[in-house]
């Protein structure tokens, strides 16, 4: 649970006053690619939060037949593939090569999938609030700010990790090169802008054990007093 003993608030935490939008807070989780958002989300889940993995939701939406049809109509048959054992599926690598090379293509993709993803986010948030069994809802989304999904959040948390560590993680887990990381991050807001617009900065610089301590620190900060957002974050 989030009710932990009182501890010092780190200097990067800046409470915002505002109206709570529901009986439990919705926390937007952002950060650099490979920065440890998933690890932080898992720790928050261990402490009673319901976690929405935007990537997983997006993958599920891509596999809906009606969505596949729209993708083929917009991007061509090369964005789906079949192994012969079942229906064709979206080839996310092929689709990614198209949308990361063209802003207009990326926006067209977002226009197809984002409304459906938002429906899933809102359904999960509503269920969590009705049940009142969760301490919070965490929306883990790399493009939270870019997609304006932060409007559905009470506060935004930025997971902060050094670039060298992030590069090592994506090399180990995804086989990315430095150029791959740069290309993906170029399609998002600059990290300093993300950090500036967050309500709380969660350091991830010293390994899993220290990250758990920092998550407990955040939970204590959150439980100490209401930290809600009356409008979209524009400064910290």
C-alpha positions in Angstrom: 0.0 0.0 0.0 1.0 3.6 -0.4 0.7 4.5 3.3 4.4 4.4 4.3 6.4 6.1 7.0 7.2 9.8 6.5 10.5 10.5 4.7 12.1 13.5 3.2 10.8 14.6 -0.2 13.5 14.8 -2.8 14.2 18.4 -4.1 12.9 17.4 -7.6 9.4 16.7 -6.2 7.1 19.8 -6.5 3.5 19.3 -5.3 0.8 20.8 -7.4 -2.5 21.8 -6.0 -5.8 21.1 -7.8 -9.0 19.2 -7.9 -8.9 15.4 -7.6 -10.6 13.9 -10.6 -11.6 10.6 -9.0 -11.4 8.6 -5.8 -8.0 7.2 -6.6 -5.2 9.1 -8.4 -4.2 8.4 -12.0 -0.4 8.6 -12.4 1.1 9.1 -15.8 4.6 7.4 -16.0 7.1 8.7 -18.5 10.8 8.7 -19.1 13.6 8.1 -21.6 13.6 4.9 -23.6 15.2 2.2 -21.5 15.0 4.3 -18.4 13.2 1.8 -16.2 9.5 2.8 -16.5 8.4 -0.8 -16.6 10.4 -1.6 -13.5 9.0 1.4 -11.7 5.5 0.4 -12.8 6.0 -3.2 -11.5 7.1 -1.8 -8.1 4.0 0.4 -8.0 1.8 -2.6 -8.8 3.4 -4.5 -5.9 2.3 -1.6 -3.7 -1.4 -1.8 -4.8 -1.6 0.1 -8.1 -3.4 -1.0 -11.2 -0.9 -0.6 -14.1 -2.0 0.2 -17.7 0.8 -0.7 -20.1 0.2 1.5 -23.1 2.5 -0.6 -25.3 0.5 -3.8 -24.5 -2.8 -2.0 -25.1 -1.5 -0.7 -28.4 -0.4 -4.2 -29.5 -3.8 -5.6 -28.7 -5.5 -2.8 -30.7 -3.3 -3.5 -33.7 -4.5 -7.1 -33.9 -8.1 -6.2 -34.2 -9.4 -7.2 -37.6 -11.0 -3.8 -38.3 -7.7 -2.0 -37.4 -5.6 -4.3 -39.6 -7.9 -3.5 -42.5 -7.5 0.2 -42.0 -3.7 -0.2 -41.7 -3.5 -2.1 -44.9 -5.7 0.5 -46.7 -3.4 3.3 -45.5 0.1 1.8 -45.5 -0.2 -1.1 -47.9 -0.2 -4.9 -47.6 3.5 -4.9 -46.5 2.5 -4.0 -42.9 0.9 -7.5 -42.4 2.4 -10.9 -42.5 1.3 -14.5 -42.1 3.3 -17.5 -41.0 0.7 -19.8 -42.8 -0.6 -21.2 -39.5 -3.2 -18.5 -38.9 -4.6 -15.1 -40.0 -2.2 -12.4 -41.0 -0.9 -10.2 -38.2 0.5 -6.7 -38.2 4.2 -6.7 -38.8 5.2 -4.1 -36.2 8.7 -3.8 -37.5 7.5 -3.1 -41.0 5.0 -0.6 -39.7 7.6 1.0 -37.5 9.9 1.6 -40.4 7.2 3.5 -42.2 5.9 5.6 -39.3 9.3 6.5 -37.9 10.4 7.8 -41.3 7.4 10.0 -41.9 5.6 12.3 -39.5 2.5 12.3 -41.6 2.4 8.5 -41.5 2.9 8.5 -37.8 0.0 10.9 -37.3 -2.2 8.7 -39.5 -1.3 5.7 -37.4 -2.1 7.6 -34.2 -5.4 8.7 -35.7 -6.3 5.0 -36.2 -5.1 3.5 -32.9 -5.1 6.2 -30.3 -8.9 6.6 -29.9 -9.2 2.9 -29.4 -6.4 2.9 -26.9 -8.0 5.8 -24.9 -11.2 3.7 -24.7 -9.2 0.9 -23.1 -7.5 3.3 -20.7 -10.7 4.9 -19.6 -12.4 1.5 -19.1 -9.6 0.3 -16.9 -9.6 3.6 -14.9 -13.3 3.4 -14.4 -13.2 -0.2 -13.3 -10.4 0.6 -10.7 -12.4 3.6 -9.4 -15.6 1.6 -9.1 -13.9 -1.2 -7.2 -11.9 1.2 -4.9 -9.5 -1.7 -4.3 -6.5 -0.1 -5.9 -4.3 2.6 -4.4 -3.7 4.3 -7.8 -3.9 3.7 -11.5 -0.6 4.0 -13.3 -0.6 4.8 -17.0 2.8 3.6 -18.3 3.1 5.4 -21.6 6.2 6.6 -23.5 4.2 9.1 -25.5 1.9 10.3 -22.7 2.7 14.0 -23.2 2.9 13.8 -27.0 -0.5 12.2 -27.2 -2.1 14.5 -24.6 -2.9 11.5 -22.4 -1.6 13.4 -19.4 -5.0 15.2 -19.5 -6.4 12.0 -18.0 -3.8 12.0 -15.2 -3.8 13.6 -11.8 0.0 13.8 -11.9 2.9 12.8 -14.0 6.1 11.0 -12.8 9.3 11.1 -14.8 11.7 8.1 -14.4 15.2 9.6 -14.7 18.1 7.4 -15.8 21.5 8.3 -17.4 21.7 7.9 -21.1 24.6 5.4 -20.9 22.6 3.1 -18.7 19.5 3.5 -21.0 21.6 2.6 -24.0 23.1 -0.4 -22.3 19.6 -1.7 -21.5 18.2 -1.3 -25.0 21.3 -2.9 -26.5 21.0 -5.9 -24.1 17.2 -6.3 -24.3 16.3 -5.0 -27.8 19.5 -5.2 -29.8 19.4 -1.5 -30.6 22.3 0.6 -31.6 22.9 4.2 -30.4 21.5 5.3 -33.8 18.3 3.3 -33.1 17.9 4.9 -29.7 18.4 8.4 -31.2 15.9 7.8 -34.0 13.2 6.6 -31.6 13.8 9.4 -29.2 13.7 12.0 -32.0 10.1 11.1 -32.5 9.3 12.1 -29.0 9.6 15.3 -26.9 13.1 16.1 -25.7 13.8 14.5 -22.4 14.4 17.8 -20.7 11.0 18.9 -21.8 9.4 15.7 -20.4 11.3 16.1 -17.1 10.3 19.8 -16.8 6.6 19.0 -17.3 6.6 16.2 -14.7 5.2 16.7 -11.2 7.7 14.3 -9.7 11.1 13.0 -10.8 11.9 9.4 -9.8 15.6 8.7 -10.0 16.8 5.3 -11.4 20.5 5.5 -11.1 21.7 2.8 -8.7 20.0 -0.5 -9.5 16.8 -2.3 -8.6 17.2 -2.1 -4.8 17.6 1.7 -4.9 14.8 2.1 -7.3 12.5 0.3 -4.8 13.6 2.8 -2.2 12.8 5.7 -4.5 9.4 4.3 -5.3 8.6 4.0 -1.6 9.8 7.7 -1.2 7.3 8.6 -4.0 4.5 6.6 -2.4 5.1 8.4 0.9 5.1 11.8 -0.9 1.8 10.9 -2.6 0.1 9.7 0.5 1.2 12.7 2.6 -1.2 15.2 1.0 -3.3 15.5 -2.2 -1.2 16.1 -5.3 -3.7 16.6 -8.0 -3.7 18.4 -11.4 -6.4 20.9 -12.2 -5.1 21.4 -15.7 -2.5 20.0 -18.1 1.0 20.3 -16.8 3.0 23.1 -18.4 5.8 23.6 -15.9 7.4 22.2 -12.9 
